[in-house]
Amino acid sequence: MVARKAVERQTGVALWRQIADRVRLAISNGDYDATGMVPPETALAREFGVNRHTVRSALAALAEEGLVRAVQGRGTLIERKGRVTYPISRRTRFSAGLGGQVKEIGSQLLAHREVQASSEVAAALALPPGAVVVELQTVSSGDGRPLSATIAYFPAGRFPEMAQRYVRLGSVTKAFAAQGLDDYVRVSTEIVARHADAEELKLLKLSAGAIVIEALSVNADVEGRPVEYSRTRFAADRMKFRIET
C-alpha cells in the first residue's frame, strides 16, 4: 500500500470526504490494481488515523458513484469502468471524440432561453455588453453514464433557431449546419479541477466529494468569428483528456 499522510482536522472539509478523495485518487493511480480491492476498513482507518465509521462513510460515498462495490465475505471491490478518452483538438466534437469507445451516445437538453450576455460571455463571443445570446443547458452521456454537463452560449442574432434546431437534431454541430455554418474550430480551452457543487452532483449522478474537470471553451468559424462559448463540467473519474496539436 502506498503511504499517505493522516487526514487533516479542523479544515472545514469532512474527514470522510478527505478519505473518499484519497481513495478515489489511489484507485485512479492504480495503487490497488494488484488485488482489485480497496484495503479493509481497519487498514484504512489505521492509515488515515480515523475510526471505522468514518472510513465506512467514505466507502459508501464511493459506492454511490459506482466506483466500488461491497461484496459480502470479500470486502470492497473496485468496479472496472474504464475512463473515456476525450480529444481536445482544432475540431473538437463530442460525438466524434467518443466514437468507438461507447456503444450509445446520449444528449439531453435540460433548458434553453434567450438572455442578455454577461460581461464574460460577451467578451468571449466578441459581442457588445448586454447582447442577446441563446443559452443551452445539456447533459451528455455514454452508455447511460452521465459524462458531462454543459452551459453553452451562441449569438442570437446569427443563430436565432439554435434551441429549436438542437431539440430536433440533438447536436450542436448539426444545429450549426442547419443554420448555414458547416465548419467551426476550437479557439481556446481553459481547464481546472475542483469539487463538484450540489447541482453537478445531481446532474452527473456523483456523490459528495467527487471531482469534476471544468472546461471553458470558445469555438469560432473558420474566419475567426466566435460562435460558441461553453462551460462544461466532466466527471473526472469517467473521463481523461488527450490534447491533439
Residue frames relative to the residue before (quaternion, step in Angstrom):
aa qw qx qy qz dx dy dz
M 1.0000 0.0000 0.0000 0.0000 0.00 0.00 0.00
V 0.4387 -0.6821 0.5184 0.2711 3.55 -1.00 0.86
A 0.4314 -0.7153 0.4854 0.2581 3.58 -0.78 1.00
R 0.0281 -0.7763 0.6297 -0.0044 3.54 -1.04 0.88
K 0.5200 -0.6483 0.4497 0.3273 3.56 -1.03 0.69
A 0.6228 -0.5428 0.4067 0.3901 3.55 -1.22 0.49
V 0.5829 -0.5871 0.4244 0.3681 3.57 -1.19 0.56
E 0.4581 -0.6974 0.4932 0.2460 3.55 -1.24 0.54
R 0.2751 -0.7718 0.5571 0.1353 3.56 -0.80 1.04
Q 0.8269 0.2342 -0.1921 0.4738 3.53 -1.33 0.47
T 0.4423 0.6738 -0.4718 0.3575 3.56 0.98 0.89
G 0.5370 -0.6140 0.4119 0.4062 3.58 1.26 -0.26
V 0.6581 0.4359 -0.3038 0.5335 3.58 1.29 -0.09
A 0.4892 -0.6919 0.4447 0.2900 3.59 -0.65 1.11
L 0.5782 -0.6121 0.4137 0.3463 3.56 -1.05 0.77
W 0.6560 0.5192 -0.3293 0.4377 3.58 0.90 -0.86
R 0.6404 0.5182 -0.3309 0.4603 3.57 1.07 -0.71
Q 0.6251 0.5269 -0.3448 0.4613 3.60 0.99 -0.75
I 0.6618 0.4998 -0.3050 0.4682 3.56 0.97 -0.88
A 0.6354 0.5266 -0.3322 0.4567 3.60 0.94 -0.85
D 0.6413 0.5258 -0.3227 0.4562 3.59 0.97 -0.85
R 0.7023 0.4734 -0.2753 0.4549 3.57 0.90 -0.94
V 0.6447 0.4926 -0.3272 0.4844 3.59 1.03 -0.71
R 0.6173 0.5416 -0.3408 0.4576 3.58 1.04 -0.78
L 0.6647 0.4942 -0.2963 0.4756 3.57 0.97 -0.89
A 0.6356 0.5312 -0.3278 0.4543 3.58 0.99 -0.81
I 0.6334 0.5141 -0.3263 0.4776 3.57 1.03 -0.80
S 0.6600 0.5144 -0.3022 0.4565 3.57 0.93 -0.92
N 0.6972 0.4702 -0.2638 0.4724 3.58 1.05 -0.78
G 0.4978 -0.6792 0.4145 0.3451 3.58 1.26 -0.18
D 0.3055 0.7924 -0.4877 0.2021 3.60 1.22 0.33
Y 0.7684 0.3481 -0.1843 0.5044 3.59 1.09 -0.65
D 0.3258 0.7947 -0.4697 0.2042 3.58 1.26 0.23
A 0.5857 0.6110 -0.3768 0.3764 3.60 1.06 -0.65
T 0.7849 0.2829 -0.1430 0.5324 3.59 1.03 -0.75
G 0.3375 -0.7391 0.5099 0.2824 3.58 1.13 -0.59
M 0.6626 0.4602 -0.2832 0.5186 3.56 1.32 0.24
V 0.4537 -0.6169 0.5601 0.3161 3.52 -1.23 0.56
P 0.5746 -0.5926 0.4157 0.3819 3.66 -0.95 0.71
P 0.6398 -0.5410 0.3763 0.3955 3.61 -1.15 0.53
E 0.6636 -0.5234 0.3644 0.3910 3.55 -1.21 0.57
T 0.6511 0.5245 -0.3276 0.4401 3.58 0.96 -0.85
A 0.6559 0.5089 -0.3114 0.4624 3.58 1.02 -0.80
L 0.6670 0.4886 -0.3027 0.4741 3.58 0.98 -0.83
A 0.6204 0.5395 -0.3414 0.4555 3.58 1.03 -0.75
R 0.6644 0.4907 -0.2950 0.4804 3.56 1.00 -0.85
E 0.6555 0.5349 -0.3076 0.4354 3.57 0.95 -0.89
F 0.7819 0.3389 -0.1669 0.4960 3.57 0.91 -0.93
G 0.4501 -0.7266 0.4291 0.2921 3.58 1.27 -0.04
V 0.5639 0.5640 -0.3956 0.4554 3.57 1.06 0.85
N 0.5703 -0.5721 0.4347 0.3982 3.59 -1.26 -0.02
R 0.6817 -0.5129 0.3370 0.3984 3.58 -1.26 0.32
H 0.5903 0.5798 -0.3763 0.4168 3.59 1.08 -0.63
T 0.6451 0.5156 -0.3150 0.4677 3.59 1.03 -0.81
V 0.6399 0.5106 -0.3159 0.4797 3.56 1.00 -0.83
R 0.6419 0.5368 -0.3228 0.4423 3.57 0.97 -0.90
S 0.6370 0.5206 -0.3247 0.4667 3.60 1.03 -0.76
A 0.6439 0.5198 -0.3194 0.4617 3.58 1.01 -0.79
L 0.6808 0.4799 -0.2897 0.4714 3.58 0.92 -0.89
A 0.6086 0.5471 -0.3519 0.4543 3.59 1.09 -0.65
A 0.6387 0.5195 -0.3222 0.4673 3.58 1.03 -0.77
L 0.6643 0.4905 -0.3022 0.4763 3.58 0.97 -0.82
A 0.6153 0.5369 -0.3430 0.4643 3.58 1.11 -0.63
E 0.6225 0.5392 -0.3337 0.4587 3.59 1.05 -0.74
E 0.6550 0.4971 -0.3018 0.4824 3.58 1.14 -0.63
G 0.4739 -0.6703 0.4440 0.3591 3.57 1.23 -0.36
L 0.4659 0.7046 -0.4226 0.3285 3.55 1.29 0.23
V 0.7871 0.0933 -0.0485 0.6078 3.58 1.13 -0.65
R 0.1412 -0.7741 0.6106 0.0889 3.55 -1.33 0.29
A 0.3823 -0.7200 0.5338 0.2247 3.56 -0.87 1.00
V 0.0938 -0.7822 0.6156 0.0194 3.57 -0.87 1.02
Q 0.4407 -0.7230 0.4655 0.2576 3.56 -0.54 1.17
G 0.8215 0.2219 -0.1921 0.4888 3.52 -0.89 1.01
R 0.7354 0.3861 -0.2286 0.5077 3.59 1.24 -0.22
G 0.5473 -0.5893 0.4245 0.4159 3.58 0.90 -0.90
T 0.6862 -0.4625 0.3631 0.4282 3.56 -1.12 -0.66
L 0.2144 -0.8102 0.5414 0.0671 3.53 -0.45 1.31
I 0.3847 -0.6960 0.5563 0.2413 3.56 -1.03 0.82
E 0.3316 -0.7413 0.5511 0.1918 3.56 -0.78 1.04
R 0.3022 -0.7847 0.5197 0.1509 3.55 -0.69 1.10
K 0.2187 0.7354 -0.6059 0.2102 3.54 0.05 1.32
G 0.3169 -0.8082 0.4681 0.1652 3.52 -0.18 1.31
R 0.5189 -0.6173 0.4900 0.3310 3.53 -1.21 0.50
V 0.3898 -0.6847 0.5682 0.2375 3.50 -1.22 0.62
T 0.3457 -0.7366 0.5447 0.2030 3.57 -0.91 0.91
Y 0.1046 -0.7946 0.5976 0.0249 3.57 -0.80 1.05
P 0.2380 -0.7972 0.5371 0.1394 3.61 -0.45 1.14
I 0.1565 -0.7483 0.6380 0.0925 3.54 -1.04 0.87
S 0.1418 0.8017 -0.5533 0.1759 3.53 -0.45 1.25
R 0.7550 -0.3502 0.2689 0.4849 3.57 -1.26 -0.25
R 0.7695 0.1693 -0.1092 0.6060 3.58 1.11 -0.66
T 0.0149 -0.8235 0.5644 -0.0553 3.56 0.21 1.33
R 0.0679 0.7788 -0.6162 0.0957 3.56 -0.71 1.15
F 0.4916 -0.6982 0.4264 0.2984 3.61 -0.69 1.05
S 0.7162 0.4578 -0.2736 0.4502 3.60 0.65 -1.08
A 0.6754 0.4854 -0.2978 0.4685 3.56 0.89 -0.91
G 0.6486 0.5438 -0.3191 0.4264 3.58 1.01 -0.78
L 0.7205 0.4183 -0.2411 0.4977 3.58 1.10 -0.69
G 0.3874 0.7687 -0.4517 0.2344 3.56 1.26 -0.22
G 0.8173 0.2311 -0.1944 0.4907 3.56 -0.88 1.01
Q 0.6698 0.4992 -0.3051 0.4572 3.59 1.22 -0.30
V 0.7691 0.1610 -0.0964 0.6110 3.56 1.20 -0.54
K 0.5162 -0.6539 0.4613 0.3053 3.55 -1.18 0.57
E 0.8130 0.1211 -0.0277 0.5689 3.55 1.01 -0.81
I 0.1442 -0.7734 0.6148 0.0560 3.57 -0.84 1.06
G 0.0740 -0.8169 0.5719 0.0083 3.56 -0.78 1.03
S 0.0479 -0.7757 0.6286 0.0297 3.54 -1.21 0.57
Q 0.0811 -0.8090 0.5823 -0.0012 3.56 -0.75 1.09
L 0.2840 -0.7377 0.5899 0.1651 3.55 -0.86 1.00
L 0.2464 -0.8035 0.5305 0.1107 3.56 -0.54 1.20
A 0.7860 -0.1290 0.1323 0.5900 3.56 0.99 -0.84
H 0.0056 -0.7765 0.6293 0.0300 3.54 -1.28 0.41
R 0.1064 0.7831 -0.6050 0.0964 3.55 -1.15 0.65
E 0.3876 -0.6498 0.5821 0.2977 3.54 -1.34 0.16
V 0.0140 0.8016 -0.5945 0.0617 3.57 -0.84 1.02
Q 0.5235 -0.5760 0.5043 0.3739 3.52 -1.31 0.19
A 0.4933 -0.6903 0.4482 0.2816 3.56 -0.82 1.01
S 0.4251 -0.6528 0.5625 0.2770 3.54 -1.06 0.80
S 0.6828 -0.4681 0.3407 0.4456 3.58 -1.23 0.19
E 0.6324 0.5378 -0.3244 0.4535 3.59 1.07 -0.76
V 0.6910 0.4691 -0.2765 0.4754 3.58 0.85 -0.99
A 0.6487 0.5264 -0.3205 0.4465 3.58 0.93 -0.89
A 0.6559 0.5063 -0.3144 0.4632 3.58 0.95 -0.85
A 0.6686 0.5132 -0.3043 0.4438 3.58 0.92 -0.91
L 0.7516 0.3736 -0.2005 0.5052 3.58 1.05 -0.79
A 0.4125 -0.7275 0.4531 0.3087 3.59 1.32 0.14
L 0.4269 0.6785 -0.4684 0.3715 3.56 0.96 0.98
P 0.5589 -0.5746 0.4507 0.3929 3.60 -1.16 0.35
P 0.6160 -0.5537 0.3934 0.3990 3.62 -1.05 0.60
G 0.8067 0.2689 -0.2071 0.4839 3.55 -0.96 0.91
A 0.4062 0.7080 -0.4833 0.3165 3.60 1.25 0.05
V 0.4937 -0.6639 0.4751 0.2997 3.58 -1.11 0.65
V 0.0293 -0.7831 0.6210 -0.0153 3.55 -0.95 0.98
V 0.4147 -0.6536 0.5681 0.2794 3.53 -1.31 0.41
E 0.1528 -0.7879 0.5936 0.0597 3.56 -0.83 1.04
L 0.0618 -0.7779 0.6251 0.0192 3.57 -0.89 1.00
Q 0.1242 -0.7612 0.6320 0.0756 3.57 -1.03 0.85
T 0.0502 0.8285 -0.5483 0.1022 3.57 -0.55 1.18
V 0.1779 -0.7227 0.6497 0.1548 3.52 -1.38 0.31
S 0.1475 -0.7900 0.5922 0.0588 3.57 -0.87 1.00
S 0.1008 -0.8145 0.5714 0.0050 3.55 -1.05 0.81
G 0.1955 -0.7454 0.6216 0.1404 3.51 -1.37 0.30
D 0.8314 -0.0684 -0.0087 0.5513 3.57 -0.62 1.16
G 0.7487 -0.4289 0.2112 0.4593 3.56 0.95 0.90
R 0.6215 0.5188 -0.3512 0.4704 3.62 1.24 -0.14
P 0.4026 -0.6893 0.5317 0.2831 3.64 -0.73 0.93
L 0.1656 -0.8082 0.5619 0.0600 3.56 -0.85 1.01
S 0.8215 -0.0305 0.0577 0.5665 3.58 0.99 -0.74
A 0.1735 -0.7341 0.6465 0.1139 3.51 -1.32 0.53
T 0.0733 -0.8392 0.5379 -0.0313 3.56 -0.74 1.09
I 0.1070 -0.7060 0.6918 0.1075 3.50 -1.27 0.64
A 0.0127 -0.8241 0.5637 -0.0535 3.58 -0.52 1.21
Y 0.1869 -0.7806 0.5918 0.0737 3.55 -1.14 0.77
F 0.0691 -0.7899 0.6093 -0.0121 3.54 -1.05 0.92
P 0.5366 -0.6138 0.4500 0.3643 3.64 -0.99 0.70
A 0.3901 -0.7544 0.4776 0.2251 3.59 -0.56 1.15
G 0.6143 0.5686 -0.3560 0.4154 3.58 1.06 -0.63
R 0.7313 0.4028 -0.2284 0.5009 3.56 1.07 -0.72
F 0.7985 0.1740 -0.0773 0.5710 3.58 1.05 -0.75
P 0.0207 -0.8604 0.5092 0.0016 3.60 0.60 1.13
E 0.7398 0.3931 -0.2186 0.5003 3.60 1.15 -0.53
M 0.2294 0.8213 -0.5018 0.1447 3.58 1.21 0.42
A 0.6880 0.4851 -0.2981 0.4500 3.59 0.80 -0.96
Q 0.6788 0.4968 -0.3008 0.4494 3.58 0.83 -0.96
R 0.6596 0.4985 -0.3077 0.4710 3.58 0.98 -0.83
Y 0.6450 0.5108 -0.3341 0.4598 3.58 0.99 -0.77
V 0.6186 0.5465 -0.3450 0.4468 3.59 0.96 -0.83
R 0.7273 0.4403 -0.2467 0.4651 3.57 0.89 -0.89
L 0.7907 0.3520 -0.1586 0.4751 3.58 0.93 -0.90
G 0.3311 -0.7939 0.4613 0.2173 3.62 1.20 -0.42
S 0.7261 0.3556 -0.2193 0.5462 3.58 1.19 0.41
V 0.4729 -0.6576 0.5072 0.2944 3.57 -0.98 0.85
T 0.6415 0.5349 -0.3259 0.4429 3.59 0.93 -0.89
K 0.6872 0.4652 -0.2812 0.4820 3.59 0.91 -0.89
A 0.6297 0.5276 -0.3322 0.4634 3.57 1.07 -0.71
F 0.6129 0.5265 -0.3371 0.4832 3.57 1.08 -0.72
A 0.6748 0.5119 -0.2991 0.4395 3.57 0.82 -1.04
A 0.6542 0.5235 -0.3105 0.4489 3.57 1.02 -0.78
Q 0.7265 0.3731 -0.2239 0.5318 3.57 1.27 -0.34
G 0.7106 -0.5244 0.2337 0.4067 3.53 1.21 0.64
L 0.6250 0.5044 -0.3580 0.4763 3.61 1.25 0.09
D 0.1671 -0.8424 0.5089 0.0591 3.58 -0.21 1.28
D 0.8067 0.0938 -0.0414 0.5820 3.60 1.14 -0.44
Y 0.0572 0.7717 -0.6323 0.0376 3.54 -1.18 0.64
V 0.2487 -0.7873 0.5550 0.1016 3.56 -1.17 0.57
R 0.5224 -0.6192 0.4919 0.3189 3.52 -1.29 0.48
V 0.2577 -0.7761 0.5626 0.1212 3.55 -0.78 1.09
S 0.8029 -0.1173 0.1172 0.5726 3.58 0.88 -0.92
T 0.0499 -0.7614 0.6450 0.0411 3.53 -1.31 0.53
E 0.0843 -0.7698 0.6318 0.0327 3.57 -0.83 1.04
I 0.0998 -0.8265 0.5540 -0.0004 3.58 -0.76 1.06
V 0.0565 0.7722 -0.6310 0.0494 3.55 -1.06 0.86
A 0.2945 -0.7337 0.5850 0.1812 3.58 -1.16 0.66
R 0.1356 0.7782 -0.6024 0.1144 3.57 -1.05 0.82
H 0.6201 -0.5059 0.4255 0.4225 3.56 -1.33 0.06
A 0.5075 -0.6441 0.4847 0.3044 3.55 -1.08 0.76
D 0.3683 -0.7012 0.5566 0.2507 3.57 -1.08 0.70
A 0.7557 -0.4146 0.2493 0.4414 3.59 -1.30 0.15
E 0.6578 0.5109 -0.3167 0.4539 3.59 0.95 -0.83
E 0.6711 0.5014 -0.2947 0.4597 3.58 0.96 -0.88
L 0.5918 0.5571 -0.3641 0.4547 3.59 1.07 -0.68
K 0.6858 0.4818 -0.2790 0.4686 3.56 0.96 -0.89
L 0.6918 0.4988 -0.2869 0.4362 3.58 0.81 -1.00
L 0.7767 0.3417 -0.1636 0.5032 3.56 0.94 -0.93
K 0.3904 -0.7470 0.4544 0.2883 3.58 1.35 0.08
L 0.3459 0.7180 -0.5043 0.3324 3.52 0.81 1.16
S 0.4169 -0.6745 0.5345 0.2924 3.55 -1.26 0.25
A 0.6919 -0.4735 0.3382 0.4275 3.57 -1.26 0.41
G 0.7561 0.3497 -0.2765 0.4791 3.56 -0.93 0.92
A 0.4958 0.6661 -0.4308 0.3534 3.58 1.25 -0.22
I 0.3879 -0.7190 0.5391 0.2046 3.54 -1.22 0.63
V 0.1088 -0.7589 0.6360 0.0879 3.54 -1.13 0.73
I 0.3070 -0.6880 0.6206 0.2175 3.52 -1.30 0.50
E 0.1507 -0.8050 0.5706 0.0601 3.57 -0.58 1.16
A 0.0809 -0.7962 0.5995 0.0087 3.55 -0.85 1.05
L 0.1547 -0.7471 0.6416 0.0791 3.56 -0.89 1.02
S 0.0012 0.8491 -0.5223 0.0792 3.57 -0.46 1.22
V 0.1486 -0.7545 0.6323 0.0943 3.52 -1.22 0.63
N 0.1009 -0.7664 0.6327 0.0473 3.55 -0.93 0.98
A 0.0927 -0.7968 0.5963 0.0301 3.57 -1.11 0.70
D 0.5399 -0.5750 0.4743 0.3910 3.56 -1.23 0.31
V 0.7051 -0.4907 0.2986 0.4157 3.58 -1.23 0.25
E 0.6366 0.4991 -0.3325 0.4848 3.59 1.27 -0.20
G 0.6051 -0.6114 0.3331 0.3862 3.58 1.30 0.08
R 0.5194 0.6283 -0.4331 0.3846 3.63 1.19 0.10
P 0.4494 -0.7084 0.4661 0.2812 3.63 -0.63 1.04
V 0.1183 -0.8085 0.5753 0.0381 3.57 -0.97 0.92
E 0.8079 0.0843 -0.0377 0.5820 3.61 1.20 -0.36
Y 0.0478 -0.7420 0.6678 0.0350 3.51 -1.14 0.82
S 0.0212 0.8376 -0.5418 0.0665 3.59 -0.64 1.07
R 0.1999 -0.7227 0.6511 0.1173 3.49 -1.33 0.59
T 0.0032 0.8262 -0.5591 0.0684 3.56 -0.32 1.30
R 0.1707 -0.7679 0.6125 0.0775 3.55 -0.96 0.98
F 0.1412 -0.8012 0.5800 0.0421 3.58 -0.60 1.18
A 0.4605 -0.6365 0.5350 0.3109 3.59 -1.10 0.68
A 0.4080 -0.7806 0.4163 0.2258 3.56 -0.31 1.29
D 0.7088 0.4521 -0.2843 0.4609 3.61 0.98 -0.72
R 0.6838 0.4588 -0.2951 0.4846 3.61 1.26 0.02
M 0.7628 0.3331 -0.1540 0.5324 3.57 1.27 -0.35
K 0.0019 -0.7367 0.6728 0.0687 3.50 -1.30 0.45
F 0.3510 -0.7750 0.5033 0.1511 3.55 -1.09 0.71
R 0.1247 -0.7577 0.6361 0.0765 3.53 -1.14 0.73
I 0.2428 -0.7763 0.5699 0.1166 3.55 -0.63 1.17
E 0.1146 -0.8028 0.5844 0.0279 3.57 -0.59 1.18
T 0.0922 -0.8070 0.5829 0.0197 3.57 -0.78 1.04
